[in-house]
Amino acid sequence: MPWRLKTRHHLFPVSWDLRKHAVCFREVDMGDVSERTLQVAVVVSFAVGFLTGWQANKMRRKFLDWRKKRLQDKLAETQKKLDLA
């Protein structure tokens, strides 16, 4: 199937028809959702994103510290080998 670039980041088949592949959602009138529910949803969404980012940064820092220590150890080992040679 031939492909063409429709946007900068996504490739779609030439015969892509959104009506055939659309996901059906139940129509929701905004009157059905209370303001309090919406506020809770926004706060929970923010909290989950914040905690996920915090944990990801914590894991990244841990990885960078491990890599730094590993490279320092390899450098010390290599320098020791060069001094002995």
Residue pairs with C-beta under 8 A, 6 or more apart in sequence:
1 13
1 14
1 15
2 13
2 14
3 11
3 12
3 13
3 14
4 11
4 12
4 14
5 11
6 12
6 16
